[in-house]
Amino acid sequence: MDDAEQTLDATGLLCPLPVLKARKRLKSLSDGACLRVLADDPAAIIDIPHFCAEAGHALVSQGEDGAHQVYVIRKGG
């Protein structure tokens, strides 16, 4: 199990909404906190890692759970 403090369910949302919602949720978290993002948009496989790299967040893990992808993002400072 990961140490994510919150979960964002972005399943059913298409690009760019999973990234936009993750960005908004991360703003409310303290530095070092983790957010779990659930998505099923095929573009999220590229978009979320790119967002993390550009915004200075760490992509702790990336995987699949059934029909959706699971990302754990640690907020950078």
N, CA, C, O and CB atoms as a CASP TS submission, in Angstrom:
PFRMAT TS
TARGET T0000
AUTHOR 0000-0000-0000
METHOD Language model
MODEL 1
PARENT N/A
ATOM      1  N   MET     1       0.846  -1.190   0.000  1.00  0.00           N
ATOM      2  CA  MET     1       0.000   0.000   0.000  1.00  0.00           C
ATOM      3  C   MET     1       0.885   1.246   0.000  1.00  0.00           C
ATOM      4  O   MET     1       1.984   1.247   0.556  1.00  0.00           O
ATOM      5  CB  MET     1      -0.959   0.003   1.228  1.00  0.00           C
ATOM      6  N   ASP     2       0.383   2.298  -0.633  1.00  0.00           N
ATOM      7  CA  ASP     2       1.157   3.532  -0.695  1.00  0.00           C
ATOM      8  C   ASP     2       0.759   4.449   0.461  1.00  0.00           C
ATOM      9  O   ASP     2      -0.136   4.133   1.245  1.00  0.00           O
ATOM     10  CB  ASP     2       0.947   4.244  -2.055  1.00  0.00           C
ATOM     11  N   ASP     3       1.436   5.577   0.548  1.00  0.00           N
ATOM     12  CA  ASP     3       1.188   6.499   1.660  1.00  0.00           C
ATOM     13  C   ASP     3       0.383   7.723   1.212  1.00  0.00           C
ATOM     14  O   ASP     3       0.529   8.803   1.784  1.00  0.00           O
ATOM     15  CB  ASP     3       2.516   6.947   2.279  1.00  0.00           C
ATOM     16  N   ALA     4      -0.456   7.560   0.200  1.00  0.00           N
ATOM     17  CA  ALA     4      -1.250   8.675  -0.302  1.00  0.00           C
ATOM     18  C   ALA     4      -2.248   9.145   0.753  1.00  0.00           C
ATOM     19  O   ALA     4      -2.936   8.340   1.380  1.00  0.00           O
ATOM     20  CB  ALA     4      -1.984   8.274  -1.590  1.00  0.00           C
ATOM     21  N   GLU     5      -2.312  10.442   0.933  1.00  0.00           N
ATOM     22  CA  GLU     5      -3.219  11.026   1.913  1.00  0.00           C
ATOM     23  C   GLU     5      -4.616  11.218   1.348  1.00  0.00           C
ATOM     24  O   GLU     5      -5.597  11.182   2.090  1.00  0.00           O
ATOM     25  CB  GLU     5      -2.678  12.349   2.402  1.00  0.00           C
ATOM     26  N   GLN     6      -4.712  11.423   0.035  1.00  0.00           N
ATOM     27  CA  GLN     6      -6.001  11.630  -0.610  1.00  0.00           C
ATOM     28  C   GLN     6      -6.035  10.869  -1.918  1.00  0.00           C
ATOM     29  O   GLN     6      -4.998  10.531  -2.489  1.00  0.00           O
ATOM     30  CB  GLN     6      -6.271  13.129  -0.846  1.00  0.00           C
ATOM     31  N   THR     7      -7.254  10.604  -2.384  1.00  0.00           N
ATOM     32  CA  THR     7      -7.441   9.947  -3.672  1.00  0.00           C
ATOM     33  C   THR     7      -8.311  10.831  -4.548  1.00  0.00           C
ATOM     34  O   THR     7      -9.341  11.343  -4.111  1.00  0.00           O
ATOM     35  CB  THR     7      -8.076   8.538  -3.500  1.00  0.00           C
ATOM     36  N   LEU     8      -7.882  11.000  -5.787  1.00  0.00           N
ATOM     37  CA  LEU     8      -8.640  11.732  -6.787  1.00  0.00           C
ATOM     38  C   LEU     8      -9.119  10.726  -7.820  1.00  0.00           C
ATOM     39  O   LEU     8      -8.308  10.102  -8.506  1.00  0.00           O
ATOM     40  CB  LEU     8      -7.786  12.870  -7.445  1.00  0.00           C
ATOM     41  N   ASP     9     -10.431  10.566  -7.934  1.00  0.00           N
ATOM     42  CA  ASP     9     -11.000   9.659  -8.921  1.00  0.00           C
ATOM     43  C   ASP     9     -11.282  10.442 -10.197  1.00  0.00           C
ATOM     44  O   ASP     9     -12.274  11.165 -10.284  1.00  0.00           O
ATOM     45  CB  ASP     9     -12.296   8.980  -8.383  1.00  0.00           C
ATOM     46  N   ALA    10     -10.404  10.293 -11.186  1.00  0.00           N
ATOM     47  CA  ALA    10     -10.553  10.994 -12.461  1.00  0.00           C
ATOM     48  C   ALA    10     -10.995  10.032 -13.559  1.00  0.00           C
ATOM     49  O   ALA    10     -10.833  10.325 -14.743  1.00  0.00           O
ATOM     50  CB  ALA    10      -9.236  11.679 -12.855  1.00  0.00           C
ATOM     51  N   THR    11     -11.553   8.885 -13.169  1.00  0.00           N
ATOM     52  CA  THR    11     -12.028   7.945 -14.177  1.00  0.00           C
ATOM     53  C   THR    11     -13.212   8.567 -14.913  1.00  0.00           C
ATOM     54  O   THR    11     -14.035   9.269 -14.325  1.00  0.00           O
ATOM     55  CB  THR    11     -12.426   6.584 -13.529  1.00  0.00           C
ATOM     56  N   GLY    12     -13.275   8.296 -16.195  1.00  0.00           N
ATOM     57  CA  GLY    12     -14.333   8.857 -17.025  1.00  0.00           C
ATOM     58  C   GLY    12     -14.018  10.234 -17.573  1.00  0.00           C
ATOM     59  O   GLY    12     -14.771  10.758 -18.394  1.00  0.00           O
ATOM     60  N   LEU    13     -12.912  10.834 -17.131  1.00  0.00           N
ATOM     61  CA  LEU    13     -12.529  12.168 -17.599  1.00  0.00           C
ATOM     62  C   LEU    13     -11.457  12.039 -18.676  1.00  0.00           C
ATOM     63  O   LEU    13     -10.570  11.188 -18.594  1.00  0.00           O
ATOM     64  CB  LEU    13     -12.018  13.048 -16.420  1.00  0.00           C
ATOM     65  N   LEU    14     -11.556  12.898 -19.684  1.00  0.00           N
ATOM     66  CA  LEU    14     -10.595  12.881 -20.777  1.00  0.00           C
ATOM     67  C   LEU    14      -9.621  14.040 -20.660  1.00  0.00           C
ATOM     68  O   LEU    14      -9.896  15.036 -19.989  1.00  0.00           O
ATOM     69  CB  LEU    14     -11.313  12.930 -22.121  1.00  0.00           C
ATOM     70  N   CYS    15      -8.482  13.897 -21.320  1.00  0.00           N
ATOM     71  CA  CYS    15      -7.440  14.910 -21.369  1.00  0.00           C
ATOM     72  C   CYS    15      -8.050  16.270 -21.718  1.00  0.00           C
ATOM     73  O   CYS    15      -8.849  16.363 -22.650  1.00  0.00           O
ATOM     74  CB  CYS    15      -6.351  14.520 -22.395  1.00  0.00           C
ATOM     75  N   PRO    16      -7.691  17.307 -20.997  1.00  0.00           N
ATOM     76  CA  PRO    16      -6.661  17.417 -19.960  1.00  0.00           C
ATOM     77  C   PRO    16      -7.213  17.363 -18.547  1.00  0.00           C
ATOM     78  O   PRO    16      -6.497  17.696 -17.604  1.00  0.00           O
ATOM     79  CB  PRO    16      -5.900  18.692 -20.138  1.00  0.00           C
ATOM     80  N   LEU    17      -8.471  16.953 -18.367  1.00  0.00           N
ATOM     81  CA  LEU    17      -9.103  17.051 -17.051  1.00  0.00           C
ATOM     82  C   LEU    17      -8.402  16.274 -15.929  1.00  0.00           C
ATOM     83  O   LEU    17      -8.308  16.809 -14.824  1.00  0.00           O
ATOM     84  CB  LEU    17     -10.500  16.576 -17.155  1.00  0.00           C
ATOM     85  N   PRO    18      -7.900  15.040 -16.140  1.00  0.00           N
ATOM     86  CA  PRO    18      -7.208  14.377 -15.020  1.00  0.00           C
ATOM     87  C   PRO    18      -6.031  15.199 -14.480  1.00  0.00           C
ATOM     88  O   PRO    18      -5.845  15.287 -13.266  1.00  0.00           O
ATOM     89  CB  PRO    18      -6.706  13.006 -15.461  1.00  0.00           C
ATOM     90  N   VAL    19      -5.238  15.800 -15.376  1.00  0.00           N
ATOM     91  CA  VAL    19      -4.098  16.611 -14.940  1.00  0.00           C
ATOM     92  C   VAL    19      -4.573  17.891 -14.272  1.00  0.00           C
ATOM     93  O   VAL    19      -4.029  18.284 -13.240  1.00  0.00           O
ATOM     94  CB  VAL    19      -3.185  16.944 -16.128  1.00  0.00           C
ATOM     95  N   LEU    20      -5.569  18.545 -14.836  1.00  0.00           N
ATOM     96  CA  LEU    20      -6.067  19.794 -14.248  1.00  0.00           C
ATOM     97  C   LEU    20      -6.629  19.561 -12.853  1.00  0.00           C
ATOM     98  O   LEU    20      -6.387  20.359 -11.947  1.00  0.00           O
ATOM     99  CB  LEU    20      -7.141  20.419 -15.145  1.00  0.00           C
ATOM    100  N   LYS    21      -7.369  18.488 -12.672  1.00  0.00           N
ATOM    101  CA  LYS    21      -7.937  18.186 -11.351  1.00  0.00           C
ATOM    102  C   LYS    21      -6.844  17.787 -10.366  1.00  0.00           C
ATOM    103  O   LYS    21      -6.920  18.132  -9.187  1.00  0.00           O
ATOM    104  CB  LYS    21      -8.984  17.062 -11.457  1.00  0.00           C
ATOM    105  N   ALA    22      -5.818  17.057 -10.842  1.00  0.00           N
ATOM    106  CA  ALA    22      -4.695  16.697  -9.967  1.00  0.00           C
ATOM    107  C   ALA    22      -3.951  17.951  -9.532  1.00  0.00           C
ATOM    108  O   ALA    22      -3.599  18.083  -8.360  1.00  0.00           O
ATOM    109  CB  ALA    22      -3.728  15.720 -10.683  1.00  0.00           C
ATOM    110  N   ARG    23      -3.709  18.871 -10.456  1.00  0.00           N
ATOM    111  CA  ARG    23      -3.020  20.119 -10.119  1.00  0.00           C
ATOM    112  C   ARG    23      -3.791  20.875  -9.040  1.00  0.00           C
ATOM    113  O   ARG    23      -3.203  21.362  -8.075  1.00  0.00           O
ATOM    114  CB  ARG    23      -2.848  21.003 -11.376  1.00  0.00           C
ATOM    115  N   LYS    24      -5.101  20.970  -9.208  1.00  0.00           N
ATOM    116  CA  LYS    24      -5.929  21.698  -8.241  1.00  0.00           C
ATOM    117  C   LYS    24      -5.891  21.021  -6.870  1.00  0.00           C
ATOM    118  O   LYS    24      -5.766  21.700  -5.851  1.00  0.00           O
ATOM    119  CB  LYS    24      -7.383  21.796  -8.745  1.00  0.00           C
ATOM    120  N   ARG    25      -5.998  19.695  -6.835  1.00  0.00           N
ATOM    121  CA  ARG    25      -5.999  18.969  -5.558  1.00  0.00           C
ATOM    122  C   ARG    25      -4.640  19.081  -4.874  1.00  0.00           C
ATOM    123  O   ARG    25      -4.575  19.233  -3.654  1.00  0.00           O
ATOM    124  CB  ARG    25      -6.361  17.484  -5.776  1.00  0.00           C
ATOM    125  N   LEU    26      -3.548  19.009  -5.647  1.00  0.00           N
ATOM    126  CA  LEU    26      -2.210  19.100  -5.063  1.00  0.00           C
ATOM    127  C   LEU    26      -1.970  20.457  -4.409  1.00  0.00           C
ATOM    128  O   LEU    26      -1.234  20.544  -3.426  1.00  0.00           O
ATOM    129  CB  LEU    26      -1.153  18.847  -6.131  1.00  0.00           C
ATOM    130  N   LYS    27      -2.583  21.517  -4.939  1.00  0.00           N
ATOM    131  CA  LYS    27      -2.406  22.851  -4.349  1.00  0.00           C
ATOM    132  C   LYS    27      -2.882  22.880  -2.904  1.00  0.00           C
ATOM    133  O   LYS    27      -2.348  23.639  -2.095  1.00  0.00           O
ATOM    134  CB  LYS    27      -3.163  23.905  -5.169  1.00  0.00           C
ATOM    135  N   SER    28      -3.879  22.064  -2.565  1.00  0.00           N
ATOM    136  CA  SER    28      -4.424  22.071  -1.207  1.00  0.00           C
ATOM    137  C   SER    28      -3.627  21.191  -0.245  1.00  0.00           C
ATOM    138  O   SER    28      -3.880  21.205   0.960  1.00  0.00           O
ATOM    139  CB  SER    28      -5.865  21.614  -1.233  1.00  0.00           C
ATOM    140  N   LEU    29      -2.665  20.425  -0.766  1.00  0.00           N
ATOM    141  CA  LEU    29      -1.867  19.541   0.082  1.00  0.00           C
ATOM    142  C   LEU    29      -0.561  20.222   0.484  1.00  0.00           C
ATOM    143  O   LEU    29      -0.079  21.119  -0.207  1.00  0.00           O
ATOM    144  CB  LEU    29      -1.576  18.212  -0.643  1.00  0.00           C
ATOM    145  N   SER    30      -0.004  19.789   1.595  1.00  0.00           N
ATOM    146  CA  SER    30       1.283  20.328   2.026  1.00  0.00           C
ATOM    147  C   SER    30       2.409  19.648   1.249  1.00  0.00           C
ATOM    148  O   SER    30       2.234  18.546   0.729  1.00  0.00           O
ATOM    149  CB  SER    30       1.479  20.136   3.554  1.00  0.00           C
ATOM    150  N   ASP    31       3.559  20.307   1.174  1.00  0.00           N
ATOM    151  CA  ASP    31       4.709  19.747   0.474  1.00  0.00           C
ATOM    152  C   ASP    31       5.065  18.391   1.067  1.00  0.00           C
ATOM    153  O   ASP    31       5.095  18.230   2.287  1.00  0.00           O
ATOM    154  CB  ASP    31       5.915  20.705   0.549  1.00  0.00           C
ATOM    155  N   GLY    32       5.333  17.428   0.214  1.00  0.00           N
ATOM    156  CA  GLY    32       5.685  16.084   0.651  1.00  0.00           C
ATOM    157  C   GLY    32       4.496  15.151   0.782  1.00  0.00           C
ATOM    158  O   GLY    32       4.672  13.940   0.919  1.00  0.00           O
ATOM    159  N   ALA    33       3.287  15.697   0.741  1.00  0.00           N
ATOM    160  CA  ALA    33       2.086  14.864   0.825  1.00  0.00           C
ATOM    161  C   ALA    33       1.880  14.131  -0.493  1.00  0.00           C
ATOM    162  O   ALA    33       2.327  14.590  -1.544  1.00  0.00           O
ATOM    163  CB  ALA    33       0.839  15.721   1.172  1.00  0.00           C
ATOM    164  N   CYS    34       1.203  12.993  -0.431  1.00  0.00           N
ATOM    165  CA  CYS    34       0.974  12.186  -1.624  1.00  0.00           C
ATOM    166  C   CYS    34      -0.497  12.171  -2.013  1.00  0.00           C
ATOM    167  O   CYS    34      -1.391  12.162  -1.166  1.00  0.00           O
ATOM    168  CB  CYS    34       1.467  10.764  -1.400  1.00  0.00           C
ATOM    169  N   LEU    35      -0.716  12.168  -3.321  1.00  0.00           N
ATOM    170  CA  LEU    35      -2.063  12.103  -3.889  1.00  0.00           C
ATOM    171  C   LEU    35      -2.119  10.893  -4.808  1.00  0.00           C
ATOM    172  O   LEU    35      -1.263  10.719  -5.674  1.00  0.00           O
ATOM    173  CB  LEU    35      -2.431  13.423  -4.662  1.00  0.00           C
ATOM    174  N   ARG    36      -3.138  10.054  -4.612  1.00  0.00           N
ATOM    175  CA  ARG    36      -3.387   8.923  -5.497  1.00  0.00           C
ATOM    176  C   ARG    36      -4.394   9.383  -6.554  1.00  0.00           C
ATOM    177  O   ARG    36      -5.448   9.924  -6.218  1.00  0.00           O
ATOM    178  CB  ARG    36      -3.918   7.665  -4.698  1.00  0.00           C
ATOM    179  N   VAL    37      -4.070   9.170  -7.816  1.00  0.00           N
ATOM    180  CA  VAL    37      -4.951   9.563  -8.907  1.00  0.00           C
ATOM    181  C   VAL    37      -5.373   8.307  -9.663  1.00  0.00           C
ATOM    182  O   VAL    37      -4.532   7.512 -10.083  1.00  0.00           O
ATOM    183  CB  VAL    37      -4.252  10.585  -9.860  1.00  0.00           C
ATOM    184  N   LEU    38      -6.679   8.137  -9.829  1.00  0.00           N
ATOM    185  CA  LEU    38      -7.232   7.042 -10.620  1.00  0.00           C
ATOM    186  C   LEU    38      -7.699   7.632 -11.938  1.00  0.00           C
ATOM    187  O   LEU    38      -8.414   8.634 -11.941  1.00  0.00           O
ATOM    188  CB  LEU    38      -8.407   6.311  -9.869  1.00  0.00           C
ATOM    189  N   ALA    39      -7.311   7.037 -13.058  1.00  0.00           N
ATOM    190  CA  ALA    39      -7.688   7.552 -14.371  1.00  0.00           C
ATOM    191  C   ALA    39      -7.869   6.393 -15.338  1.00  0.00           C
ATOM    192  O   ALA    39      -7.287   5.323 -15.161  1.00  0.00           O
ATOM    193  CB  ALA    39      -6.628   8.546 -14.903  1.00  0.00           C
ATOM    194  N   ASP    40      -8.685   6.621 -16.365  1.00  0.00           N
ATOM    195  CA  ASP    40      -8.836   5.612 -17.412  1.00  0.00           C
ATOM    196  C   ASP    40      -8.648   6.209 -18.811  1.00  0.00           C
ATOM    197  O   ASP    40      -8.905   5.539 -19.811  1.00  0.00           O
ATOM    198  CB  ASP    40     -10.209   4.953 -17.309  1.00  0.00           C
ATOM    199  N   ASP    41      -8.207   7.447 -18.880  1.00  0.00           N
ATOM    200  CA  ASP    41      -7.917   8.092 -20.151  1.00  0.00           C
ATOM    201  C   ASP    41      -6.558   7.590 -20.649  1.00  0.00           C
ATOM    202  O   ASP    41      -5.565   7.719 -19.934  1.00  0.00           O
ATOM    203  CB  ASP    41      -7.927   9.650 -20.008  1.00  0.00           C
ATOM    204  N   PRO    42      -6.492   7.020 -21.865  1.00  0.00           N
ATOM    205  CA  PRO    42      -5.203   6.527 -22.369  1.00  0.00           C
ATOM    206  C   PRO    42      -4.112   7.609 -22.404  1.00  0.00           C
ATOM    207  O   PRO    42      -2.931   7.291 -22.269  1.00  0.00           O
ATOM    208  CB  PRO    42      -5.390   5.956 -23.761  1.00  0.00           C
ATOM    209  N   ALA    43      -4.487   8.860 -22.582  1.00  0.00           N
ATOM    210  CA  ALA    43      -3.504   9.940 -22.627  1.00  0.00           C
ATOM    211  C   ALA    43      -2.870  10.211 -21.266  1.00  0.00           C
ATOM    212  O   ALA    43      -1.791  10.800 -21.199  1.00  0.00           O
ATOM    213  CB  ALA    43      -4.151  11.203 -23.145  1.00  0.00           C
ATOM    214  N   ALA    44      -3.515   9.797 -20.192  1.00  0.00           N
ATOM    215  CA  ALA    44      -2.981  10.038 -18.848  1.00  0.00           C
ATOM    216  C   ALA    44      -1.633   9.352 -18.650  1.00  0.00           C
ATOM    217  O   ALA    44      -0.820   9.808 -17.847  1.00  0.00           O
ATOM    218  CB  ALA    44      -3.972   9.553 -17.789  1.00  0.00           C
ATOM    219  N   ILE    45      -1.392   8.270 -19.369  1.00  0.00           N
ATOM    220  CA  ILE    45      -0.123   7.547 -19.255  1.00  0.00           C
ATOM    221  C   ILE    45       1.049   8.459 -19.622  1.00  0.00           C
ATOM    222  O   ILE    45       2.147   8.316 -19.086  1.00  0.00           O
ATOM    223  CB  ILE    45      -0.129   6.295 -20.158  1.00  0.00           C
ATOM    224  N   ILE    46       0.808   9.379 -20.525  1.00  0.00           N
ATOM    225  CA  ILE    46       1.830  10.351 -20.929  1.00  0.00           C
ATOM    226  C   ILE    46       1.679  11.647 -20.144  1.00  0.00           C
ATOM    227  O   ILE    46       2.664  12.221 -19.679  1.00  0.00           O
ATOM    228  CB  ILE    46       1.742  10.634 -22.442  1.00  0.00           C
ATOM    229  N   ASP    47       0.441  12.102 -19.999  1.00  0.00           N
ATOM    230  CA  ASP    47       0.176  13.424 -19.419  1.00  0.00           C
ATOM    231  C   ASP    47       0.577  13.545 -17.951  1.00  0.00           C
ATOM    232  O   ASP    47       1.170  14.552 -17.562  1.00  0.00           O
ATOM    233  CB  ASP    47      -1.281  13.747 -19.554  1.00  0.00           C
ATOM    234  N   ILE    48       0.272  12.558 -17.139  1.00  0.00           N
ATOM    235  CA  ILE    48       0.537  12.684 -15.700  1.00  0.00           C
ATOM    236  C   ILE    48       2.039  12.677 -15.406  1.00  0.00           C
ATOM    237  O   ILE    48       2.498  13.532 -14.649  1.00  0.00           O
ATOM    238  CB  ILE    48      -0.152  11.546 -14.931  1.00  0.00           C
ATOM    239  N   PRO    49       2.835  11.744 -15.973  1.00  0.00           N
ATOM    240  CA  PRO    49       4.285  11.843 -15.735  1.00  0.00           C
ATOM    241  C   PRO    49       4.876  13.158 -16.238  1.00  0.00           C
ATOM    242  O   PRO    49       5.753  13.731 -15.591  1.00  0.00           O
ATOM    243  CB  PRO    49       5.000  10.682 -16.403  1.00  0.00           C
ATOM    244  N   HIS    50       4.401  13.637 -17.390  1.00  0.00           N
ATOM    245  CA  HIS    50       4.891  14.911 -17.932  1.00  0.00           C
ATOM    246  C   HIS    50       4.532  16.064 -16.997  1.00  0.00           C
ATOM    247  O   HIS    50       5.364  16.932 -16.735  1.00  0.00           O
ATOM    248  CB  HIS    50       4.307  15.165 -19.341  1.00  0.00           C
ATOM    249  N   PHE    51       3.300  16.076 -16.496  1.00  0.00           N
ATOM    250  CA  PHE    51       2.868  17.103 -15.544  1.00  0.00           C
ATOM    251  C   PHE    51       3.762  17.101 -14.306  1.00  0.00           C
ATOM    252  O   PHE    51       4.189  18.160 -13.847  1.00  0.00           O
ATOM    253  CB  PHE    51       1.396  16.879 -15.137  1.00  0.00           C
ATOM    254  N   CYS    52       4.048  15.917 -13.766  1.00  0.00           N
ATOM    255  CA  CYS    52       4.889  15.820 -12.568  1.00  0.00           C
ATOM    256  C   CYS    52       6.276  16.398 -12.827  1.00  0.00           C
ATOM    257  O   CYS    52       6.804  17.153 -12.010  1.00  0.00           O
ATOM    258  CB  CYS    52       5.007  14.356 -12.109  1.00  0.00           C
ATOM    259  N   ALA    53       6.861  16.042 -13.963  1.00  0.00           N
ATOM    260  CA  ALA    53       8.206  16.522 -14.294  1.00  0.00           C
ATOM    261  C   ALA    53       8.215  18.042 -14.464  1.00  0.00           C
ATOM    262  O   ALA    53       9.139  18.710 -14.000  1.00  0.00           O
ATOM    263  CB  ALA    53       8.719  15.842 -15.579  1.00  0.00           C
ATOM    264  N   GLU    54       7.214  18.581 -15.114  1.00  0.00           N
ATOM    265  CA  GLU    54       7.155  20.021 -15.367  1.00  0.00           C
ATOM    266  C   GLU    54       6.856  20.814 -14.095  1.00  0.00           C
ATOM    267  O   GLU    54       7.372  21.917 -13.918  1.00  0.00           O
ATOM    268  CB  GLU    54       6.100  20.322 -16.422  1.00  0.00           C
ATOM    269  N   ALA    55       6.031  20.261 -13.217  1.00  0.00           N
ATOM    270  CA  ALA    55       5.591  20.992 -12.027  1.00  0.00           C
ATOM    271  C   ALA    55       6.492  20.764 -10.812  1.00  0.00           C
ATOM    272  O   ALA    55       6.312  21.419  -9.785  1.00  0.00           O
ATOM    273  CB  ALA    55       4.178  20.595 -11.683  1.00  0.00           C
ATOM    274  N   GLY    56       7.457  19.846 -10.912  1.00  0.00           N
ATOM    275  CA  GLY    56       8.362  19.597  -9.800  1.00  0.00           C
ATOM    276  C   GLY    56       7.831  18.630  -8.766  1.00  0.00           C
ATOM    277  O   GLY    56       8.296  18.619  -7.627  1.00  0.00           O
ATOM    278  N   HIS    57       6.856  17.812  -9.153  1.00  0.00           N
ATOM    279  CA  HIS    57       6.331  16.782  -8.257  1.00  0.00           C
ATOM    280  C   HIS    57       7.004  15.452  -8.578  1.00  0.00           C
ATOM    281  O   HIS    57       7.515  15.261  -9.682  1.00  0.00           O
ATOM    282  CB  HIS    57       4.780  16.664  -8.387  1.00  0.00           C
ATOM    283  N   ALA    58       7.004  14.539  -7.622  1.00  0.00           N
ATOM    284  CA  ALA    58       7.598  13.217  -7.836  1.00  0.00           C
ATOM    285  C   ALA    58       6.500  12.205  -8.139  1.00  0.00           C
ATOM    286  O   ALA    58       5.520  12.096  -7.402  1.00  0.00           O
ATOM    287  CB  ALA    58       8.422  12.771  -6.597  1.00  0.00           C
ATOM    288  N   LEU    59       6.676  11.465  -9.232  1.00  0.00           N
ATOM    289  CA  LEU    59       5.766  10.367  -9.539  1.00  0.00           C
ATOM    290  C   LEU    59       6.288   9.154  -8.788  1.00  0.00           C
ATOM    291  O   LEU    59       7.239   8.503  -9.220  1.00  0.00           O
ATOM    292  CB  LEU    59       5.666  10.095 -11.097  1.00  0.00           C
ATOM    293  N   VAL    60       5.658   8.856  -7.663  1.00  0.00           N
ATOM    294  CA  VAL    60       6.119   7.786  -6.771  1.00  0.00           C
ATOM    295  C   VAL    60       5.860   6.425  -7.390  1.00  0.00           C
ATOM    296  O   VAL    60       6.714   5.540  -7.329  1.00  0.00           O
ATOM    297  CB  VAL    60       5.429   7.883  -5.402  1.00  0.00           C
ATOM    298  N   SER    61       4.687   6.249  -7.985  1.00  0.00           N
ATOM    299  CA  SER    61       4.365   4.980  -8.627  1.00  0.00           C
ATOM    300  C   SER    61       3.332   5.191  -9.714  1.00  0.00           C
ATOM    301  O   SER    61       2.571   6.158  -9.712  1.00  0.00           O
ATOM    302  CB  SER    61       3.857   3.962  -7.599  1.00  0.00           C
ATOM    303  N   GLN    62       3.335   4.244 -10.646  1.00  0.00           N
ATOM    304  CA  GLN    62       2.417   4.272 -11.774  1.00  0.00           C
ATOM    305  C   GLN    62       2.089   2.826 -12.091  1.00  0.00           C
ATOM    306  O   GLN    62       2.997   2.013 -12.264  1.00  0.00           O
ATOM    307  CB  GLN    62       3.028   5.023 -13.023  1.00  0.00           C
ATOM    308  N   GLY    63       0.814   2.490 -12.169  1.00  0.00           N
ATOM    309  CA  GLY    63       0.444   1.115 -12.470  1.00  0.00           C
ATOM    310  C   GLY    63      -1.006   1.023 -12.893  1.00  0.00           C
ATOM    311  O   GLY    63      -1.669   2.031 -13.136  1.00  0.00           O
ATOM    312  N   GLU    64      -1.482  -0.207 -12.975  1.00  0.00           N
ATOM    313  CA  GLU    64      -2.863  -0.439 -13.369  1.00  0.00           C
ATOM    314  C   GLU    64      -3.564  -1.270 -12.315  1.00  0.00           C
ATOM    315  O   GLU    64      -2.956  -2.107 -11.649  1.00  0.00           O
ATOM    316  CB  GLU    64      -2.935  -1.130 -14.736  1.00  0.00           C
ATOM    317  N   ASP    65      -4.853  -1.022 -12.179  1.00  0.00           N
ATOM    318  CA  ASP    65      -5.701  -1.786 -11.270  1.00  0.00           C
ATOM    319  C   ASP    65      -7.001  -2.054 -12.007  1.00  0.00           C
ATOM    320  O   ASP    65      -7.927  -1.245 -11.964  1.00  0.00           O
ATOM    321  CB  ASP    65      -5.950  -1.024  -9.908  1.00  0.00           C
ATOM    322  N   GLY    66      -7.063  -3.184 -12.678  1.00  0.00           N
ATOM    323  CA  GLY    66      -8.244  -3.489 -13.469  1.00  0.00           C
ATOM    324  C   GLY    66      -8.320  -2.597 -14.694  1.00  0.00           C
ATOM    325  O   GLY    66      -7.397  -2.559 -15.507  1.00  0.00           O
ATOM    326  N   ALA    67      -9.425  -1.882 -14.820  1.00  0.00           N
ATOM    327  CA  ALA    67      -9.667  -1.064 -16.009  1.00  0.00           C
ATOM    328  C   ALA    67      -9.105   0.347 -15.904  1.00  0.00           C
ATOM    329  O   ALA    67      -9.248   1.135 -16.839  1.00  0.00           O
ATOM    330  CB  ALA    67     -11.137  -0.989 -16.275  1.00  0.00           C
ATOM    331  N   HIS    68      -8.463   0.685 -14.774  1.00  0.00           N
ATOM    332  CA  HIS    68      -7.946   2.046 -14.653  1.00  0.00           C
ATOM    333  C   HIS    68      -6.480   2.058 -14.216  1.00  0.00           C
ATOM    334  O   HIS    68      -5.945   1.080 -13.695  1.00  0.00           O
ATOM    335  CB  HIS    68      -8.790   2.840 -13.663  1.00  0.00           C
ATOM    336  N   GLN    69      -5.863   3.212 -14.455  1.00  0.00           N
ATOM    337  CA  GLN    69      -4.482   3.427 -14.045  1.00  0.00           C
ATOM    338  C   GLN    69      -4.475   4.059 -12.657  1.00  0.00           C
ATOM    339  O   GLN    69      -5.406   4.766 -12.271  1.00  0.00           O
ATOM    340  CB  GLN    69      -3.724   4.323 -15.071  1.00  0.00           C
ATOM    341  N   VAL    70      -3.406   3.787 -11.921  1.00  0.00           N
ATOM    342  CA  VAL    70      -3.240   4.349 -10.580  1.00  0.00           C
ATOM    343  C   VAL    70      -1.874   5.044 -10.529  1.00  0.00           C
ATOM    344  O   VAL    70      -0.841   4.437 -10.813  1.00  0.00           O
ATOM    345  CB  VAL    70      -3.358   3.231  -9.466  1.00  0.00           C
ATOM    346  N   TYR    71      -1.895   6.310 -10.164  1.00  0.00           N
ATOM    347  CA  TYR    71      -0.670   7.113 -10.033  1.00  0.00           C
ATOM    348  C   TYR    71      -0.585   7.626  -8.604  1.00  0.00           C
ATOM    349  O   TYR    71      -1.593   8.018  -8.018  1.00  0.00           O
ATOM    350  CB  TYR    71      -0.651   8.305 -11.058  1.00  0.00           C
ATOM    351  N   VAL    72       0.608   7.622  -8.052  1.00  0.00           N
ATOM    352  CA  VAL    72       0.818   8.244  -6.749  1.00  0.00           C
ATOM    353  C   VAL    72       1.832   9.375  -6.969  1.00  0.00           C
ATOM    354  O   VAL    72       2.954   9.152  -7.425  1.00  0.00           O
ATOM    355  CB  VAL    72       1.327   7.188  -5.661  1.00  0.00           C
ATOM    356  N   ILE    73       1.404  10.578  -6.634  1.00  0.00           N
ATOM    357  CA  ILE    73       2.212  11.785  -6.848  1.00  0.00           C
ATOM    358  C   ILE    73       2.567  12.385  -5.495  1.00  0.00           C
ATOM    359  O   ILE    73       1.692  12.605  -4.658  1.00  0.00           O
ATOM    360  CB  ILE    73       1.453  12.827  -7.734  1.00  0.00           C
ATOM    361  N   ARG    74       3.856  12.649  -5.284  1.00  0.00           N
ATOM    362  CA  ARG    74       4.295  13.353  -4.066  1.00  0.00           C
ATOM    363  C   ARG    74       4.513  14.810  -4.429  1.00  0.00           C
ATOM    364  O   ARG    74       5.273  15.134  -5.342  1.00  0.00           O
ATOM    365  CB  ARG    74       5.611  12.718  -3.461  1.00  0.00           C
ATOM    366  N   LYS    75       3.829  15.689  -3.695  1.00  0.00           N
ATOM    367  CA  LYS    75       3.915  17.105  -3.986  1.00  0.00           C
ATOM    368  C   LYS    75       5.317  17.636  -3.701  1.00  0.00           C
ATOM    369  O   LYS    75       5.883  17.412  -2.631  1.00  0.00           O
ATOM    370  CB  LYS    75       2.880  17.874  -3.174  1.00  0.00           C
ATOM    371  N   GLY    76       5.855  18.341  -4.681  1.00  0.00           N
ATOM    372  CA  GLY    76       7.154  18.966  -4.531  1.00  0.00           C
ATOM    373  C   GLY    76       7.015  20.343  -3.914  1.00  0.00           C
ATOM    374  O   GLY    76       5.912  20.883  -3.831  1.00  0.00           O
ATOM    375  N   GLY    77       8.120  20.908  -3.485  1.00  0.00           N
ATOM    376  CA  GLY    77       8.061  22.186  -2.812  1.00  0.00           C
ATOM    377  C   GLY    77       8.547  23.327  -3.563  1.00  0.00           C
ATOM    378  O   GLY    77       8.530  24.450  -3.059  1.00  0.00           O
TER
END
